[in-house]
């Protein structure tokens, strides 16, 4: 599950938990979430903003981690 919000206490994490709870016996791997870095605010610096938001590379790394499960 990919979201632009921080993963801690997010809607995506709640949804992942509900999927795990309701569909556990049918899953081949855990439900994983990737989101933005935990920062107090969205940075105004473009480089920091790109670091904060999930990138293609971060999503690909999480997918590869999940496929190795």
Secondary structure, DSSP 8 states (H G I E B T S, - for coil): -EEEEESTT-HHHHHHHHHHHHHGGG-SS----EEE---SS--SSHHHHHHHS--HHHHHHHHHHHHT-
